[in-house]
Amino acid sequence: MMQTESVTHFRIRQDVQAMHAYAIQDSAGMAKLDAMENPYQLPPVLQAELGQRLGALAINRYPGARVDALRAALGRYARMPAGCALMLGNGSDELISLLALACALPGASVLAPVPGFVMYAMSAQLQGLAFHGVPLTADFELDEAAMLAAIAQHRPAITYLAYPNNPTANLWDDAVIERIILAVREQGGLVVMDEAYQPFSSKSYLDRMARHGHVLLMRTLSKFGLAGVRLGYLMGPQALIEQVDKVRPPYNVSVLNCECALFVLEHEAVFAAQALAIREQRAVLFKALADLPGVRAYPSDANMILLRVPDALRCFVGLKQRKVLVKNVSSLHPLLANCLRLTVGTVDENRLLLAALQESL
């Protein structure tokens, strides 16, 4: 029988022992509306075609030239500006970790508005960088004065601006973003525009990225429809990408991930139609939520809606009892008190959500 010992006996970092692991909710038997996934699967004909492609792969070999083909295909799909390069990650999460690793100089820090994506702070901590979160305003807008003051004080190596933001789902004022980007440049830092929800957004920073030599743009295929494949990509000035790419593990994207991504880019129109359906359902869902008494639905440019209710825990439990799984974000930050985050689902899922929510209020 294996002997059990306290983990404190081993040389595991104290801050790691104090951390909480990223929690994934059990979704068995539920309408899964907690993780901003595309609710649509591939049509059966494409499923069969993809299966044949994957079955023919040489999985006994390390990934090779097909990864280069994927980088080129993503560059064309994203309309990557001239003079820029692109690197791949195992989802955006790995890219965030690699950026922190590449910038982990003594005394370096990461800065981002909060509430925001939890991996900015977690990756900074794991790589030994300080994290500075700057609270948004009560309406989830950028606090320009506070951001500029924090940039001047902390001189962050990396500043993250999610466009749109998670979990608030909103875009921020373009003029404020530009002033923040200029302030970061004066301090010698990088700005990463995180466009994870770009397929559902009315804007992109892509066309403005070329104005700046210190701005990187990060995207993922997870929200596009490949959450299970785990593929993110980072675009920016070639000289910058080349430096960050040096810390990327070799063969970090498998041949299976690579071929799946190439396949869906060949069928881009199918996923564009899915994104359109999600945007249309977002409008329907937002209108219905806004009509519920005691409920405030915040405008969204993503495939999620942030909702403030009288009692988030009661609503969350009530929804779960009715087989609808959402994300209770009320404990993540004081600004999110009594807030739930809902993924925009299919017509049937959204109807089920609305009925369950009415009964749970």
C-alpha positions in Angstrom: 0.0 0.0 0.0 1.3 3.4 -1.0 2.5 5.5 1.9 0.8 9.0 2.1 2.9 12.0 3.1 2.1 15.7 3.5 3.0 17.7 0.4 5.0 20.0 2.6 7.6 17.3 2.8 8.4 17.8 -0.9 10.1 20.7 -2.6 6.9 22.2 -4.0 6.7 26.0 -4.0 4.6 27.4 -1.1 2.7 29.8 -3.5 1.7 26.8 -5.6 0.5 24.9 -2.6 -1.6 27.9 -1.6 -3.2 28.1 -5.1 -6.5 26.7 -6.2 -6.5 24.5 -9.3 -8.6 25.7 -12.3 -12.0 24.3 -11.6 -14.1 22.7 -14.4 -17.8 22.1 -13.6 -19.4 18.7 -14.1 -21.7 19.2 -17.1 -23.1 15.7 -17.5 -26.8 15.9 -18.5 -26.8 19.7 -18.5 -27.4 22.4 -21.1 -23.7 23.5 -21.0 -23.7 27.3 -21.0 -20.8 28.0 -18.7 -17.6 28.0 -20.8 -18.3 30.2 -23.9 -18.1 27.2 -26.3 -19.6 27.1 -29.8 -22.8 25.0 -29.3 -22.8 23.6 -32.8 -21.0 20.4 -33.9 -19.7 19.7 -37.4 -22.3 18.5 -39.9 -22.2 14.6 -40.2 -20.6 14.8 -43.7 -17.8 16.9 -42.5 -17.4 14.7 -39.4 -16.8 11.7 -41.7 -14.4 13.6 -43.9 -12.4 14.9 -40.9 -12.3 11.4 -39.5 -10.7 10.1 -42.7 -8.1 12.9 -42.7 -7.1 12.3 -39.1 -7.0 8.5 -39.5 -4.5 8.9 -42.3 -2.0 10.9 -40.3 1.4 9.6 -39.4 1.0 9.8 -35.7 4.2 7.9 -35.2 6.1 11.0 -36.4 6.6 14.4 -34.8 4.7 17.3 -36.3 6.5 18.7 -39.4 5.7 20.9 -42.4 1.9 20.8 -41.8 2.5 23.1 -38.9 4.1 25.6 -41.3 1.1 25.2 -43.6 -1.3 26.0 -40.6 0.6 29.1 -39.8 0.3 30.3 -43.4 -3.4 29.4 -43.5 -4.1 31.3 -40.3 -2.2 34.3 -41.5 -4.4 34.4 -44.6 -7.6 33.8 -42.6 -6.7 36.5 -40.1 -5.5 39.0 -42.8 -2.2 39.3 -41.0 -0.5 42.6 -41.9 2.8 42.7 -43.8 5.9 42.6 -41.7 4.2 40.5 -39.0 4.7 36.9 -38.0 2.5 34.3 -36.2 3.2 31.6 -33.6 1.0 28.8 -32.4 0.1 27.7 -28.9 -1.9 25.0 -27.2 -4.8 27.4 -26.8 -4.3 31.0 -25.7 -3.4 29.7 -22.2 0.0 28.4 -23.4 0.7 31.7 -25.2 0.0 33.7 -22.1 2.4 31.5 -20.2 5.1 31.7 -22.9 4.8 35.5 -22.9 5.3 35.6 -19.1 8.3 33.3 -19.4 9.9 35.4 -22.2 9.5 38.6 -20.1 10.4 37.2 -16.7 13.2 39.6 -15.9 13.9 40.4 -12.2 11.2 42.8 -11.0 9.1 42.5 -14.1 5.3 42.6 -13.8 2.1 42.1 -15.7 -0.8 44.5 -15.7 -4.5 44.1 -16.8 -7.9 45.5 -16.0 -10.0 43.5 -13.5 -12.2 41.7 -13.5 -10.6 39.9 -16.5 -9.3 36.6 -17.7 -7.9 34.7 -14.7 -4.9 33.3 -16.6 -3.2 36.6 -16.9 -2.6 36.7 -13.1 -2.1 33.0 -12.7 0.6 32.8 -15.5 2.4 35.8 -14.1 2.5 34.3 -10.6 3.8 30.9 -11.9 6.6 32.6 -13.8 7.6 34.8 -10.9 6.2 38.1 -12.2 4.1 40.5 -10.1 0.5 41.0 -11.3 -1.2 44.4 -11.0 -5.0 44.4 -11.5 -6.6 47.8 -12.2 -10.3 47.8 -11.4 -12.8 48.7 -14.1 -15.4 51.3 -13.4 -18.8 50.3 -12.0 -20.1 50.0 -15.6 -17.1 47.8 -16.6 -15.3 50.6 -18.6 -11.6 51.2 -18.5 -10.6 53.6 -15.7 -8.2 55.6 -17.8 -6.6 57.6 -15.0 -6.1 54.5 -12.9 -4.6 52.5 -15.8 -2.2 55.3 -16.8 -1.1 55.8 -13.1 -0.5 52.1 -12.7 1.5 51.9 -15.9 3.7 54.8 -14.8 4.2 53.3 -11.3 4.8 49.7 -12.2 6.2 49.9 -15.7 4.7 46.5 -16.7 6.5 44.2 -19.1 3.1 43.1 -20.4 -0.2 44.8 -20.4 -3.3 42.8 -21.4 -6.3 44.4 -23.0 -9.1 41.9 -23.8 -11.2 43.1 -26.8 -13.9 42.2 -25.8 -13.3 41.4 -22.2 -14.1 38.2 -20.2 -16.3 38.0 -18.2 -17.9 41.4 -18.9 -18.2 40.8 -22.7 -17.9 44.4 -23.6 -15.5 46.4 -25.9 -13.7 49.5 -24.5 -13.3 53.0 -25.8 -10.8 53.0 -28.7 -9.4 56.4 -27.8 -8.7 55.3 -24.2 -7.1 52.1 -25.5 -4.8 54.1 -27.8 -3.6 56.3 -24.9 -2.9 53.3 -22.8 -0.9 51.7 -25.6 1.2 54.9 -26.0 1.8 55.0 -22.2 3.0 51.4 -22.2 5.4 52.2 -25.1 6.9 55.0 -23.2 7.7 52.5 -20.4 9.2 50.0 -22.7 6.5 47.3 -22.3 4.4 45.2 -24.6 0.6 45.4 -25.1 -1.3 42.2 -25.9 -4.7 42.7 -27.4 -6.6 39.5 -26.5 -9.3 38.8 -29.2 -10.5 35.4 -28.1 -14.1 36.4 -29.0 -13.3 38.0 -32.3 -15.9 35.9 -34.3 -18.7 37.5 -32.4 -17.3 41.1 -32.1 -18.2 44.2 -34.0 -14.6 45.4 -34.0 -11.0 44.1 -34.2 -7.7 45.8 -33.4 -6.0 44.1 -36.3 -6.0 47.0 -38.7 -4.5 49.3 -36.0 -1.8 46.8 -34.8 0.6 47.8 -37.5 0.9 51.4 -36.1 2.8 50.1 -33.1 5.9 48.0 -32.8 5.1 46.8 -29.3 1.5 45.5 -29.8 0.7 41.8 -30.2 -2.7 40.4 -31.1 -3.8 37.1 -29.6 -6.6 34.9 -30.9 -7.9 31.4 -30.4 -9.9 28.8 -32.4 -11.7 27.7 -29.2 -14.6 30.2 -29.6 -14.5 29.7 -33.4 -15.7 26.2 -32.8 -12.6 24.1 -31.8 -12.5 24.3 -28.0 -11.7 20.6 -27.8 -8.7 21.0 -30.2 -6.8 23.6 -28.2 -5.2 26.0 -30.6 -4.3 29.6 -30.1 -2.2 32.0 -32.2 -0.2 35.2 -31.6 0.5 37.8 -34.2 2.8 40.8 -34.1 6.0 42.3 -35.5 8.2 39.6 -36.8 11.2 40.6 -34.6 9.0 40.3 -31.5 7.4 37.0 -32.4 10.8 35.5 -33.1 11.9 36.3 -29.6 8.8 34.9 -27.9 8.9 31.8 -30.1 12.3 30.9 -28.6 10.6 29.8 -25.4 7.9 27.7 -27.1 8.3 24.0 -26.5 9.1 22.0 -29.6 6.2 20.2 -31.2 3.7 22.0 -28.9 0.9 21.6 -31.5 0.1 18.0 -32.3 -0.5 16.7 -35.8 -4.1 16.0 -34.8 -4.7 19.6 -33.6 -2.9 20.9 -36.7 -5.0 18.9 -39.2 -8.2 19.7 -37.4 -7.4 23.4 -37.7 -6.5 23.2 -41.4 -9.7 21.3 -42.1 -12.0 23.8 -40.5 -10.2 26.7 -42.2 -11.0 25.0 -45.5 -14.6 25.0 -44.4 -14.5 28.5 -42.9 -18.0 29.4 -44.3 -19.6 26.7 -42.1 -18.2 28.3 -39.0 -19.0 31.8 -40.2 -22.6 30.7 -40.5 -22.5 29.3 -36.9 -21.0 32.6 -35.6 -23.8 34.5 -37.3 -26.4 32.3 -35.7 -24.8 32.8 -32.3 -24.8 36.6 -32.8 -28.5 36.5 -33.8 -29.4 34.4 -30.7 -27.3 36.8 -28.5 -29.7 39.6 -29.6 -32.8 37.5 -28.9 -31.5 36.4 -25.5 -30.4 39.9 -24.5 -33.8 41.3 -25.2 -35.6 38.5 -23.3 -33.2 38.9 -20.3 -33.7 42.7 -20.2 -37.4 42.1 -19.8 -37.0 40.0 -16.7 -37.8 42.0 -13.5 -34.8 42.5 -11.1 -32.4 41.4 -13.8 -29.7 43.5 -15.6 -28.2 42.1 -18.7 -25.0 44.0 -19.8 -24.4 44.6 -23.6 -22.2 42.0 -25.2 -19.8 41.8 -28.1 -18.9 38.1 -27.3 -20.7 34.8 -27.2 -21.6 35.4 -23.6 -23.8 37.7 -21.6 -23.1 39.0 -18.1 -26.2 39.2 -15.9 -26.7 40.8 -12.5 -29.5 39.2 -10.5 -30.8 39.7 -6.9 -29.2 36.5 -5.6 -26.6 34.9 -7.8 -26.1 31.8 -5.7 -29.8 31.1 -5.5 -30.2 31.6 -9.3 -27.1 29.4 -10.0 -28.4 26.6 -7.9 -31.9 26.9 -9.3 -30.6 26.8 -12.8 -28.4 23.7 -12.1 -31.4 21.9 -10.5 -33.2 22.6 -13.8 -30.3 21.1 -15.8 -28.8 24.4 -17.0 -25.2 25.1 -16.2 -23.9 28.6 -16.2 -20.9 30.3 -14.5 -21.3 32.0 -11.1 -18.7 34.8 -11.3 -20.0 36.7 -8.3 -17.0 35.8 -6.1 -14.3 36.6 -8.6 -14.3 40.4 -8.0 -16.3 42.8 -5.9 -17.5 44.5 -9.2 -19.2 41.2 -10.1 -21.4 40.9 -7.0 -24.5 38.8 -7.8 -23.4 38.3 -11.4 -23.8 35.2 -13.6 -22.1 34.7 -17.0 -24.2 32.9 -19.6 -22.9 31.4 -22.8 -25.2 32.0 -25.8 -26.4 28.6 -26.9 -28.7 27.2 -29.5 -32.4 28.3 -29.9 -33.5 25.3 -27.7 -30.8 25.9 -25.1 -31.6 29.6 -24.8 -35.3 28.8 -24.4 -34.5 26.3 -21.7 -32.2 28.8 -20.0 -34.9 31.6 -20.0 -37.5 29.3 -18.6 -35.2 28.0 -15.9 -34.0 31.5 -15.0 -37.6 32.8 -14.6 -38.3 29.9 -12.2 -35.0 30.4 -10.3 -35.3 34.2 -9.6 
